[in-house]
Amino acid sequence: MLRAAIVALALVSLGGCKELAPKPRWHTKVATACAEAATSGKPVFFFLRADWDIVTAHLESGAFEDLDVRSILARNYVALHVDRSNTYMSTSPPADEEREVEVATSMFHPYMSKGGTIVVMASDCKTERYRSGGAIDGPKLAADLRAAMDGPVPTRP
C-alpha cells in the first residue's frame, strides 16, 4: 500500500506517466529504417506526414501521444516518418527531401502523395501488414499495431 502511494506521488511530481512512456526513435530516411528492420527483425511503421495536413495534425496530437501507441512503437517497431511539407506542389523543393519522398511513395504507396498515411511493412520492407489513410484514435491504432506484429491486418480507410 505504501509502495503504491509512493509510486503515485512520484508520477504526479513528474507530471504524470506520459513522460515515463518510451518514445519511438523516428528515422527520416527509408534506407536506414529498412536496414535496421532487416537487422532487428522488427516491422517498419511508416508515416507520410505534412505540416499542413489535417490527418497529420490529428495523428501527431492524438494517436501518436497515446501511451500504448508510444510504447508499442518504441519497443516493437522501426519508426519512420517522411515529411512532405516542403515538397508538395512546390516549384523548388529541397532536393534531398524530394528524393526521400519519391523513395518512400514508390516503396510504400501511400493512399495519397500528400500526407497523413500510415503503412506497416514486415522487416523485409516489401510485405505490407497494415494501412490507414485517415484519422484513427490511439486505442484503435494500438490494437492494430499489436495485430500487425503477427501478420496482415485489414486496411482502415
TIVO-2410 file (N, C-alpha, C; in nm, 3 decimals):
# residues 157
REC num residu      c1      c2      c3 atome chaine
REC   1      M   0.082  -0.119   0.000     N      A
REC   1      M   0.000   0.000   0.000    CA      A
REC   1      M   0.086   0.126   0.000     C      A
REC   2      L   0.184   0.129   0.089     N      A
REC   2      L   0.273   0.244   0.097    CA      A
REC   2      L   0.353   0.258  -0.033     C      A
REC   3      R   0.396   0.145  -0.087     N      A
REC   3      R   0.473   0.147  -0.212    CA      A
REC   3      R   0.392   0.207  -0.326     C      A
REC   4      A   0.264   0.169  -0.338     N      A
REC   4      A   0.176   0.223  -0.442    CA      A
REC   4      A   0.158   0.373  -0.424     C      A
REC   5      A   0.146   0.418  -0.302     N      A
REC   5      A   0.130   0.560  -0.274    CA      A
REC   5      A   0.256   0.637  -0.314     C      A
REC   6      I   0.371   0.581  -0.288     N      A
REC   6      I   0.497   0.647  -0.324    CA      A
REC   6      I   0.511   0.656  -0.476     C      A
REC   7      V   0.478   0.547  -0.546     N      A
REC   7      V   0.483   0.547  -0.693    CA      A
REC   7      V   0.387   0.650  -0.748     C      A
REC   8      A   0.265   0.655  -0.695     N      A
REC   8      A   0.166   0.752  -0.742    CA      A
REC   8      A   0.214   0.894  -0.718     C      A
REC   9      L   0.272   0.921  -0.601     N      A
REC   9      L   0.324   1.054  -0.570    CA      A
REC   9      L   0.437   1.091  -0.665     C      A
REC  10      A   0.525   0.994  -0.694     N      A
REC  10      A   0.634   1.020  -0.787    CA      A
REC  10      A   0.582   1.054  -0.926     C      A
REC  11      L   0.480   0.982  -0.972     N      A
REC  11      L   0.423   1.008  -1.104    CA      A
REC  11      L   0.362   1.147  -1.110     C      A
REC  12      V   0.291   1.185  -1.005     N      A
REC  12      V   0.230   1.318  -1.001    CA      A
REC  12      V   0.338   1.425  -1.001     C      A
REC  13      S   0.445   1.404  -0.924     N      A
REC  13      S   0.550   1.506  -0.917    CA      A
REC  13      S   0.628   1.516  -1.048     C      A
REC  14      L   0.630   1.407  -1.125     N      A
REC  14      L   0.699   1.410  -1.255    CA      A
REC  14      L   0.609   1.457  -1.368     C      A
REC  15      G   0.485   1.490  -1.338     N      A
REC  15      G   0.396   1.539  -1.441    CA      A
REC  15      G   0.314   1.429  -1.504     C      A
REC  16      G   0.298   1.317  -1.438     N      A
REC  16      G   0.217   1.208  -1.492    CA      A
REC  16      G   0.302   1.106  -1.563     C      A
REC  17      C   0.241   0.994  -1.600     N      A
REC  17      C   0.318   0.885  -1.659    CA      A
REC  17      C   0.346   0.905  -1.807     C      A
REC  18      K   0.286   1.004  -1.871     N      A
REC  18      K   0.313   1.027  -2.013    CA      A
REC  18      K   0.462   1.050  -2.037     C      A
REC  19      E   0.525   1.121  -1.943     N      A
REC  19      E   0.668   1.149  -1.958    CA      A
REC  19      E   0.752   1.023  -1.941     C      A
REC  20      L   0.698   0.922  -1.871     N      A
REC  20      L   0.773   0.800  -1.848    CA      A
REC  20      L   0.756   0.699  -1.961     C      A
REC  21      A   0.655   0.717  -2.044     N      A
REC  21      A   0.633   0.624  -2.155    CA      A
REC  21      A   0.745   0.643  -2.257     C      A
REC  22      P   0.799   0.531  -2.306     N      A
REC  22      P   0.906   0.545  -2.405    CA      A
REC  22      P   0.854   0.610  -2.533     C      A
REC  23      K   0.941   0.685  -2.597     N      A
REC  23      K   0.906   0.746  -2.725    CA      A
REC  23      K   0.982   0.673  -2.834     C      A
REC  24      P   0.918   0.652  -2.947     N      A
REC  24      P   0.990   0.587  -3.057    CA      A
REC  24      P   1.100   0.678  -3.110     C      A
REC  25      R   1.204   0.616  -3.161     N      A
REC  25      R   1.310   0.691  -3.229    CA      A
REC  25      R   1.271   0.694  -3.376     C      A
REC  26      W   1.241   0.812  -3.427     N      A
REC  26      W   1.192   0.826  -3.563    CA      A
REC  26      W   1.307   0.839  -3.662     C      A
REC  27      H   1.311   0.748  -3.757     N      A
REC  27      H   1.403   0.761  -3.870    CA      A
REC  27      H   1.340   0.857  -3.971     C      A
REC  28      T   1.424   0.921  -4.050     N      A
REC  28      T   1.374   1.009  -4.157    CA      A
REC  28      T   1.421   0.963  -4.295     C      A
REC  29      K   1.498   0.857  -4.299     N      A
REC  29      K   1.548   0.801  -4.425    CA      A
REC  29      K   1.499   0.658  -4.440     C      A
REC  30      V   1.440   0.628  -4.553     N      A
REC  30      V   1.387   0.494  -4.580    CA      A
REC  30      V   1.497   0.390  -4.571     C      A
REC  31      A   1.612   0.416  -4.629     N      A
REC  31      A   1.721   0.318  -4.633    CA      A
REC  31      A   1.768   0.279  -4.493     C      A
REC  32      T   1.784   0.376  -4.404     N      A
REC  32      T   1.831   0.343  -4.269    CA      A
REC  32      T   1.724   0.269  -4.189     C      A
REC  33      A   1.598   0.306  -4.208     N      A
REC  33      A   1.490   0.236  -4.138    CA      A
REC  33      A   1.480   0.091  -4.186     C      A
REC  34      C   1.487   0.070  -4.316     N      A
REC  34      C   1.478  -0.067  -4.370    CA      A
REC  34      C   1.599  -0.151  -4.330     C      A
REC  35      A   1.716  -0.089  -4.323     N      A
REC  35      A   1.836  -0.161  -4.278    CA      A
REC  35      A   1.821  -0.204  -4.132     C      A
REC  36      E   1.772  -0.116  -4.047     N      A
REC  36      E   1.751  -0.152  -3.906    CA      A
REC  36      E   1.645  -0.261  -3.893     C      A
REC  37      A   1.539  -0.251  -3.972     N      A
REC  37      A   1.433  -0.353  -3.968    CA      A
REC  37      A   1.489  -0.489  -4.008     C      A
REC  38      A   1.570  -0.492  -4.112     N      A
REC  38      A   1.627  -0.619  -4.158    CA      A
REC  38      A   1.717  -0.680  -4.052     C      A
REC  39      T   1.792  -0.597  -3.982     N      A
REC  39      T   1.882  -0.644  -3.878    CA      A
REC  39      T   1.807  -0.688  -3.753     C      A
REC  40      S   1.708  -0.609  -3.713     N      A
REC  40      S   1.636  -0.634  -3.588    CA      A
REC  40      S   1.521  -0.734  -3.602     C      A
REC  41      G   1.470  -0.749  -3.725     N      A
REC  41      G   1.353  -0.834  -3.747    CA      A
REC  41      G   1.222  -0.766  -3.712     C      A
REC  42      K   1.228  -0.637  -3.678     N      A
REC  42      K   1.107  -0.562  -3.641    CA      A
REC  42      K   1.040  -0.507  -3.767     C      A
REC  43      P   0.907  -0.498  -3.765     N      A
REC  43      P   0.839  -0.435  -3.878    CA      A
REC  43      P   0.864  -0.284  -3.881     C      A
REC  44      V   0.841  -0.224  -3.996     N      A
REC  44      V   0.858  -0.080  -4.014    CA      A
REC  44      V   0.722  -0.012  -4.005     C      A
REC  45      F   0.714   0.091  -3.923     N      A
REC  45      F   0.595   0.176  -3.912    CA      A
REC  45      F   0.628   0.301  -3.992     C      A
REC  46      F   0.566   0.315  -4.109     N      A
REC  46      F   0.592   0.429  -4.198    CA      A
REC  46      F   0.478   0.529  -4.186     C      A
REC  47      F   0.515   0.655  -4.172     N      A
REC  47      F   0.418   0.764  -4.163    CA      A
REC  47      F   0.459   0.875  -4.259     C      A
REC  48      L   0.377   0.899  -4.360     N      A
REC  48      L   0.398   1.011  -4.451    CA      A
REC  48      L   0.322   1.129  -4.393     C      A
REC  49      R   0.393   1.234  -4.357     N      A
REC  49      R   0.334   1.346  -4.287    CA      A
REC  49      R   0.353   1.476  -4.365     C      A
REC  50      A   0.275   1.577  -4.326     N      A
REC  50      A   0.290   1.713  -4.380    CA      A
REC  50      A   0.234   1.810  -4.277     C      A
REC  51      D   0.303   1.920  -4.256     N      A
REC  51      D   0.260   2.019  -4.157    CA      A
REC  51      D   0.119   2.070  -4.182     C      A
REC  52      W   0.082   2.084  -4.307     N      A
REC  52      W  -0.046   2.144  -4.344    CA      A
REC  52      W  -0.159   2.042  -4.357     C      A
REC  53      D  -0.131   1.915  -4.328     N      A
REC  53      D  -0.231   1.809  -4.344    CA      A
REC  53      D  -0.309   1.788  -4.215     C      A
REC  54      I  -0.441   1.787  -4.224     N      A
REC  54      I  -0.528   1.773  -4.107    CA      A
REC  54      I  -0.511   1.636  -4.041     C      A
REC  55      V  -0.499   1.530  -4.121     N      A
REC  55      V  -0.482   1.396  -4.064    CA      A
REC  55      V  -0.350   1.388  -3.988     C      A
REC  56      T  -0.244   1.447  -4.042     N      A
REC  56      T  -0.116   1.450  -3.973    CA      A
REC  56      T  -0.131   1.516  -3.836     C      A
REC  57      A  -0.195   1.631  -3.832     N      A
REC  57      A  -0.213   1.703  -3.705    CA      A
REC  57      A  -0.291   1.618  -3.606     C      A
REC  58      H  -0.396   1.553  -3.653     N      A
REC  58      H  -0.477   1.468  -3.566    CA      A
REC  58      H  -0.393   1.353  -3.510     C      A
REC  59      L  -0.319   1.286  -3.595     N      A
REC  59      L  -0.238   1.172  -3.550    CA      A
REC  59      L  -0.129   1.215  -3.453     C      A
REC  60      E  -0.058   1.322  -3.487     N      A
REC  60      E   0.054   1.364  -3.404    CA      A
REC  60      E   0.011   1.418  -3.268     C      A
REC  61      S  -0.106   1.479  -3.260     N      A
REC  61      S  -0.151   1.532  -3.131    CA      A
REC  61      S  -0.240   1.433  -3.057     C      A
REC  62      G  -0.283   1.327  -3.123     N      A
REC  62      G  -0.373   1.230  -3.061    CA      A
REC  62      G  -0.312   1.092  -3.052     C      A
REC  63      A  -0.329   1.013  -3.156     N      A
REC  63      A  -0.290   0.872  -3.152    CA      A
REC  63      A  -0.142   0.851  -3.120     C      A
REC  64      F  -0.053   0.935  -3.174     N      A
REC  64      F   0.090   0.915  -3.151    CA      A
REC  64      F   0.131   0.954  -3.009     C      A
REC  65      E   0.045   1.026  -2.938     N      A
REC  65      E   0.072   1.061  -2.798    CA      A
REC  65      E   0.011   0.959  -2.702     C      A
REC  66      D  -0.069   0.866  -2.753     N      A
REC  66      D  -0.128   0.762  -2.670    CA      A
REC  66      D  -0.015   0.678  -2.609     C      A
REC  67      L  -0.025   0.652  -2.479     N      A
REC  67      L   0.082   0.580  -2.410    CA      A
REC  67      L   0.106   0.441  -2.468     C      A
REC  68      D  -0.001   0.369  -2.500     N      A
REC  68      D   0.015   0.236  -2.558    CA      A
REC  68      D   0.082   0.244  -2.695     C      A
REC  69      V   0.037   0.337  -2.778     N      A
REC  69      V   0.095   0.352  -2.912    CA      A
REC  69      V   0.244   0.385  -2.901     C      A
REC  70      R   0.278   0.481  -2.815     N      A
REC  70      R   0.420   0.517  -2.797    CA      A
REC  70      R   0.503   0.397  -2.754     C      A
REC  71      S   0.451   0.323  -2.657     N      A
REC  71      S   0.523   0.207  -2.606    CA      A
REC  71      S   0.539   0.098  -2.711     C      A
REC  72      I   0.432   0.069  -2.783     N      A
REC  72      I   0.437  -0.034  -2.888    CA      A
REC  72      I   0.535   0.006  -2.997     C      A
REC  73      L   0.529   0.130  -3.041     N      A
REC  73      L   0.621   0.176  -3.146    CA      A
REC  73      L   0.766   0.170  -3.098     C      A
REC  74      A   0.791   0.217  -2.976     N      A
REC  74      A   0.928   0.223  -2.924    CA      A
REC  74      A   0.989   0.084  -2.907     C      A
REC  75      R   0.908  -0.011  -2.865     N      A
REC  75      R   0.961  -0.143  -2.832    CA      A
REC  75      R   0.956  -0.244  -2.948     C      A
REC  76      N   0.859  -0.229  -3.037     N      A
REC  76      N   0.833  -0.335  -3.134    CA      A
REC  76      N   0.844  -0.297  -3.281     C      A
REC  77      Y   0.870  -0.172  -3.310     N      A
REC  77      Y   0.873  -0.126  -3.449    CA      A
REC  77      Y   0.996  -0.040  -3.476     C      A
REC  78      V   1.031  -0.033  -3.602     N      A
REC  78      V   1.125   0.068  -3.650    CA      A
REC  78      V   1.037   0.179  -3.706     C      A
REC  79      A   1.041   0.294  -3.642     N      A
REC  79      A   0.953   0.405  -3.679    CA      A
REC  79      A   1.021   0.493  -3.785     C      A
REC  80      L   0.945   0.524  -3.889     N      A
REC  80      L   0.995   0.605  -4.000    CA      A
REC  80      L   0.890   0.709  -4.036     C      A
REC  81      H   0.930   0.835  -4.039     N      A
REC  81      H   0.840   0.936  -4.094    CA      A
REC  81      H   0.912   1.012  -4.202     C      A
REC  82      V   0.840   1.037  -4.309     N      A
REC  82      V   0.893   1.117  -4.420    CA      A
REC  82      V   0.804   1.239  -4.430     C      A
REC  83      D   0.867   1.354  -4.432     N      A
REC  83      D   0.795   1.481  -4.429    CA      A
REC  83      D   0.771   1.535  -4.569     C      A
REC  84      R   0.646   1.554  -4.602     N      A
REC  84      R   0.602   1.602  -4.733    CA      A
REC  84      R   0.578   1.753  -4.731     C      A
REC  85      S   0.600   1.819  -4.618     N      A
REC  85      S   0.564   1.960  -4.601    CA      A
REC  85      S   0.623   2.053  -4.705     C      A
REC  86      N   0.750   2.034  -4.738     N      A
REC  86      N   0.819   2.127  -4.828    CA      A
REC  86      N   0.822   2.081  -4.973     C      A
REC  87      T   0.764   1.965  -5.003     N      A
REC  87      T   0.778   1.914  -5.139    CA      A
REC  87      T   0.649   1.913  -5.219     C      A
REC  88      Y   0.535   1.912  -5.154     N      A
REC  88      Y   0.409   1.901  -5.227    CA      A
REC  88      Y   0.374   2.034  -5.293     C      A
REC  89      M   0.357   2.031  -5.422     N      A
REC  89      M   0.320   2.148  -5.503    CA      A
REC  89      M   0.417   2.265  -5.487     C      A
REC  90      S   0.543   2.233  -5.465     N      A
REC  90      S   0.645   2.336  -5.453    CA      A
REC  90      S   0.721   2.343  -5.584     C      A
REC  91      T   0.755   2.464  -5.625     N      A
REC  91      T   0.828   2.479  -5.751    CA      A
REC  91      T   0.977   2.449  -5.735     C      A
REC  92      S   1.029   2.463  -5.613     N      A
REC  92      S   1.170   2.432  -5.590    CA      A
REC  92      S   1.189   2.369  -5.452     C      A
REC  93      P   1.142   2.245  -5.436     N      A
REC  93      P   1.157   2.179  -5.307    CA      A
REC  93      P   1.303   2.141  -5.282     C      A
REC  94      P   1.343   2.127  -5.155     N      A
REC  94      P   1.479   2.081  -5.125    CA      A
REC  94      P   1.502   1.944  -5.190     C      A
REC  95      A   1.612   1.929  -5.261     N      A
REC  95      A   1.637   1.807  -5.340    CA      A
REC  95      A   1.640   1.681  -5.254     C      A
REC  96      D   1.703   1.688  -5.137     N      A
REC  96      D   1.712   1.568  -5.053    CA      A
REC  96      D   1.575   1.527  -5.000     C      A
REC  97      E   1.492   1.624  -4.964     N      A
REC  97      E   1.356   1.594  -4.916    CA      A
REC  97      E   1.271   1.537  -5.029     C      A
REC  98      E   1.282   1.596  -5.146     N      A
REC  98      E   1.205   1.548  -5.261    CA      A
REC  98      E   1.243   1.405  -5.297     C      A
REC  99      R   1.373   1.376  -5.293     N      A
REC  99      R   1.422   1.242  -5.324    CA      A
REC  99      R   1.369   1.140  -5.222     C      A
REC 100      E   1.370   1.177  -5.093     N      A
REC 100      E   1.322   1.085  -4.989    CA      A
REC 100      E   1.172   1.060  -5.002     C      A
REC 101      V   1.097   1.163  -5.036     N      A
REC 101      V   0.952   1.146  -5.058    CA      A
REC 101      V   0.929   1.054  -5.177     C      A
REC 102      E   1.006   1.070  -5.284     N      A
REC 102      E   0.991   0.983  -5.401    CA      A
REC 102      E   1.022   0.838  -5.366     C      A
REC 103      V   1.129   0.815  -5.290     N      A
REC 103      V   1.165   0.679  -5.250    CA      A
REC 103      V   1.053   0.620  -5.165     C      A
REC 104      A   1.005   0.697  -5.068     N      A
REC 104      A   0.901   0.647  -4.977    CA      A
REC 104      A   0.770   0.620  -5.049     C      A
REC 105      T   0.729   0.711  -5.135     N      A
REC 105      T   0.600   0.691  -5.203    CA      A
REC 105      T   0.607   0.576  -5.303     C      A
REC 106      S   0.721   0.555  -5.365     N      A
REC 106      S   0.731   0.442  -5.459    CA      A
REC 106      S   0.740   0.309  -5.385     C      A
REC 107      M   0.795   0.310  -5.265     N      A
REC 107      M   0.809   0.186  -5.189    CA      A
REC 107      M   0.684   0.150  -5.109     C      A
REC 108      F   0.621   0.250  -5.047     N      A
REC 108      F   0.509   0.224  -4.956    CA      A
REC 108      F   0.372   0.255  -5.016     C      A
REC 109      H   0.367   0.321  -5.129     N      A
REC 109      H   0.243   0.350  -5.199    CA      A
REC 109      H   0.134   0.408  -5.107     C      A
REC 110      P   0.158   0.524  -5.048     N      A
REC 110      P   0.054   0.582  -4.961    CA      A
REC 110      P  -0.073   0.610  -5.041     C      A
REC 111      Y  -0.186   0.621  -4.971     N      A
REC 111      Y  -0.314   0.647  -5.036    CA      A
REC 111      Y  -0.309   0.771  -5.123     C      A
REC 112      M  -0.245   0.871  -5.072     N      A
REC 112      M  -0.230   0.995  -5.146    CA      A
REC 112      M  -0.088   1.042  -5.125     C      A
REC 113      S  -0.036   1.114  -5.216     N      A
REC 113      S   0.102   1.157  -5.200    CA      A
REC 113      S   0.114   1.280  -5.111     C      A
REC 114      K   0.001   1.327  -5.061     N      A
REC 114      K   0.004   1.450  -4.981    CA      A
REC 114      K   0.051   1.427  -4.838     C      A
REC 115      G  -0.008   1.335  -4.765     N      A
REC 115      G   0.032   1.314  -4.626    CA      A
REC 115      G  -0.074   1.239  -4.549     C      A
REC 116      G  -0.046   1.215  -4.421     N      A
REC 116      G  -0.141   1.152  -4.331    CA      A
REC 116      G  -0.165   1.004  -4.355     C      A
REC 117      T  -0.067   0.932  -4.406     N      A
REC 117      T  -0.084   0.789  -4.433    CA      A
REC 117      T   0.009   0.708  -4.343     C      A
REC 118      I  -0.044   0.599  -4.286     N      A
REC 118      I   0.035   0.505  -4.208    CA      A
REC 118      I   0.039   0.374  -4.286     C      A
REC 119      V   0.158   0.316  -4.298     N      A
REC 119      V   0.174   0.185  -4.359    CA      A
REC 119      V   0.272   0.106  -4.271     C      A
REC 120      V   0.234  -0.016  -4.237     N      A
REC 120      V   0.325  -0.105  -4.165    CA      A
REC 120      V   0.372  -0.212  -4.262     C      A
REC 121      M   0.503  -0.226  -4.268     N      A
REC 121      M   0.565  -0.327  -4.354    CA      A
REC 121      M   0.640  -0.427  -4.267     C      A
REC 122      A   0.648  -0.551  -4.312     N      A
REC 122      A   0.730  -0.651  -4.244    CA      A
REC 122      A   0.876  -0.606  -4.249     C      A
REC 123      S   0.962  -0.674  -4.177     N      A
REC 123      S   1.102  -0.632  -4.169    CA      A
REC 123      S   1.175  -0.638  -4.303     C      A
REC 124      D   1.115  -0.701  -4.403     N      A
REC 124      D   1.175  -0.702  -4.537    CA      A
REC 124      D   1.147  -0.574  -4.615     C      A
REC 125      C   1.065  -0.486  -4.560     N      A
REC 125      C   1.025  -0.360  -4.624    CA      A
REC 125      C   0.955  -0.382  -4.758     C      A
REC 126      K   0.899  -0.501  -4.777     N      A
REC 126      K   0.828  -0.532  -4.902    CA      A
REC 126      K   0.687  -0.584  -4.876     C      A
REC 127      T   0.668  -0.651  -4.764     N      A
REC 127      T   0.541  -0.717  -4.735    CA      A
REC 127      T   0.455  -0.627  -4.647     C      A
REC 128      E   0.343  -0.582  -4.703     N      A
REC 128      E   0.255  -0.493  -4.627    CA      A
REC 128      E   0.174  -0.571  -4.524     C      A
REC 129      R   0.166  -0.513  -4.404     N      A
REC 129      R   0.089  -0.574  -4.296    CA      A
REC 129      R  -0.031  -0.490  -4.254     C      A
REC 130      Y  -0.025  -0.360  -4.279     N      A
REC 130      Y  -0.132  -0.272  -4.230    CA      A
REC 130      Y  -0.126  -0.140  -4.306     C      A
REC 131      R  -0.243  -0.076  -4.319     N      A
REC 131      R  -0.252   0.054  -4.386    CA      A
REC 131      R  -0.369   0.132  -4.328     C      A
REC 132      S  -0.346   0.260  -4.306     N      A
REC 132      S  -0.453   0.350  -4.263    CA      A
REC 132      S  -0.429   0.486  -4.327     C      A
REC 133      G  -0.533   0.540  -4.387     N      A
REC 133      G  -0.519   0.667  -4.457    CA      A
REC 133      G  -0.600   0.779  -4.396     C      A
REC 134      G  -0.650   0.758  -4.278     N      A
REC 134      G  -0.732   0.862  -4.216    CA      A
REC 134      G  -0.701   0.875  -4.069     C      A
REC 135      A  -0.779   0.960  -4.004     N      A
REC 135      A  -0.762   0.979  -3.861    CA      A
REC 135      A  -0.804   0.852  -3.788     C      A
REC 136      I  -0.727   0.814  -3.689     N      A
REC 136      I  -0.755   0.696  -3.607    CA      A
REC 136      I  -0.717   0.731  -3.464     C      A
REC 137      D  -0.794   0.682  -3.369     N      A
REC 137      D  -0.762   0.716  -3.230    CA      A
REC 137      D  -0.657   0.619  -3.174     C      A
REC 138      G  -0.600   0.657  -3.062     N      A
REC 138      G  -0.493   0.580  -3.001    CA      A
REC 138      G  -0.527   0.435  -2.971     C      A
REC 139      P  -0.638   0.407  -2.901     N      A
REC 139      P  -0.669   0.266  -2.870    CA      A
REC 139      P  -0.685   0.179  -2.995     C      A
REC 140      K  -0.748   0.232  -3.100     N      A
REC 140      K  -0.764   0.153  -3.223    CA      A
REC 140      K  -0.629   0.129  -3.290     C      A
REC 141      L  -0.546   0.233  -3.295     N      A
REC 141      L  -0.414   0.217  -3.356    CA      A
REC 141      L  -0.330   0.120  -3.276     C      A
REC 142      A  -0.334   0.129  -3.144     N      A
REC 142      A  -0.257   0.036  -3.060    CA      A
REC 142      A  -0.300  -0.108  -3.087     C      A
REC 143      A  -0.430  -0.132  -3.095     N      A
REC 143      A  -0.479  -0.268  -3.123    CA      A
REC 143      A  -0.433  -0.314  -3.261     C      A
REC 144      D  -0.440  -0.226  -3.360     N      A
REC 144      D  -0.397  -0.261  -3.495    CA      A
REC 144      D  -0.247  -0.290  -3.499     C      A
REC 145      L  -0.168  -0.212  -3.426     N      A
REC 145      L  -0.023  -0.232  -3.424    CA      A
REC 145      L   0.013  -0.364  -3.357     C      A
REC 146      R  -0.059  -0.398  -3.250     N      A
REC 146      R  -0.034  -0.528  -3.185    CA      A
REC 146      R  -0.062  -0.642  -3.284     C      A
REC 147      A  -0.174  -0.632  -3.354     N      A
REC 147      A  -0.211  -0.736  -3.450    CA      A
REC 147      A  -0.113  -0.742  -3.567     C      A
REC 148      A  -0.065  -0.627  -3.613     N      A
REC 148      A   0.024  -0.621  -3.729    CA      A
REC 148      A   0.162  -0.679  -3.700     C      A
REC 149      M   0.196  -0.693  -3.572     N      A
REC 149      M   0.326  -0.756  -3.539    CA      A
REC 149      M   0.326  -0.902  -3.582     C      A
REC 150      D   0.208  -0.964  -3.586     N      A
REC 150      D   0.199  -1.106  -3.618    CA      A
REC 150      D   0.166  -1.134  -3.764     C      A
REC 151      G   0.117  -1.036  -3.838     N      A
REC 151      G   0.081  -1.060  -3.977    CA      A
REC 151      G  -0.013  -0.952  -4.028     C      A
REC 152      P  -0.065  -0.971  -4.148     N      A
REC 152      P  -0.152  -0.870  -4.209    CA      A
REC 152      P  -0.278  -0.842  -4.127     C      A
REC 153      V  -0.320  -0.716  -4.131     N      A
REC 153      V  -0.439  -0.669  -4.061    CA      A
REC 153      V  -0.526  -0.600  -4.166     C      A
REC 154      P  -0.659  -0.613  -4.158     N      A
REC 154      P  -0.745  -0.544  -4.255    CA      A
REC 154      P  -0.715  -0.394  -4.260     C      A
REC 155      T  -0.721  -0.339  -4.379     N      A
REC 155      T  -0.694  -0.198  -4.404    CA      A
REC 155      T  -0.802  -0.111  -4.345     C      A
REC 156      R  -0.760   0.004  -4.291     N      A
REC 156      R  -0.855   0.105  -4.246    CA      A
REC 156      R  -0.856   0.217  -4.349     C      A
REC 157      P  -0.975   0.260  -4.391     N      A
REC 157      P  -0.979   0.370  -4.491    CA      A
REC 157      P  -0.926   0.500  -4.435     C      A
***
